[in-house]
């Protein structure tokens, strides 16, 4: 399970997706919607944040 987290105007956002592709898609959507500090943590604990640059 891939966990996506970040912050929006209402507070913390925490979501889960079954695949990295789905998690990346959702993370990019969150960034485009104005969420900040968005990251993905994979089942092994690896943290992904590079998608933020691609969403700009």
C-alpha positions as CSV (number, residue, x, y, z in Angstrom):
1,X,0.0,0.0,0.0
2,X,1.3,3.5,-0.9
3,X,0.5,6.3,1.5
4,X,0.0,9.8,0.2
5,X,0.1,12.7,2.6
6,X,0.1,16.5,2.5
7,X,-1.6,19.6,3.7
8,X,-4.4,21.7,2.3
9,X,-6.3,24.7,3.7
10,X,-8.4,22.4,5.8
11,X,-5.5,20.5,7.4
12,X,-3.7,17.2,6.8
13,X,-4.6,15.0,3.9
14,X,-3.9,11.2,4.0
15,X,-4.8,8.8,1.3
16,X,-3.8,5.3,0.2
17,X,-3.4,3.7,-3.2
18,X,-2.5,0.1,-4.2
19,X,0.1,1.0,-6.9
20,X,2.8,3.6,-7.3
21,X,1.3,4.7,-10.5
22,X,-2.0,5.4,-8.8
23,X,-0.3,7.1,-5.9
24,X,1.7,9.4,-8.3
25,X,-1.4,10.3,-10.2
26,X,-3.2,11.3,-6.9
27,X,-0.2,13.1,-5.6
28,X,0.0,15.2,-8.7
29,X,-3.7,16.0,-8.5
30,X,-3.2,17.2,-4.9
31,X,-0.3,19.4,-5.8
32,X,-2.3,20.9,-8.7
33,X,-5.2,21.5,-6.3
34,X,-2.9,23.6,-4.0
35,X,-1.8,21.0,-1.4
36,X,1.7,21.5,0.0
37,X,4.3,19.1,1.4
38,X,2.8,16.2,-0.6
39,X,4.7,13.0,-0.4
40,X,4.3,9.3,-1.0
41,X,5.7,6.6,1.2
42,X,5.9,3.1,-0.3
43,X,5.6,-0.2,1.6
44,X,9.4,-0.3,2.2
45,X,9.4,3.2,3.7
46,X,10.9,5.0,0.7
47,X,9.7,8.6,0.4
48,X,8.8,10.1,-3.0
49,X,8.6,13.9,-3.5
50,X,10.0,14.5,-7.0
51,X,6.5,14.6,-8.7
52,X,6.0,18.1,-7.2
53,X,8.4,19.5,-9.7
54,X,6.7,17.8,-12.7
55,X,3.2,19.2,-11.7
56,X,4.3,22.8,-12.1
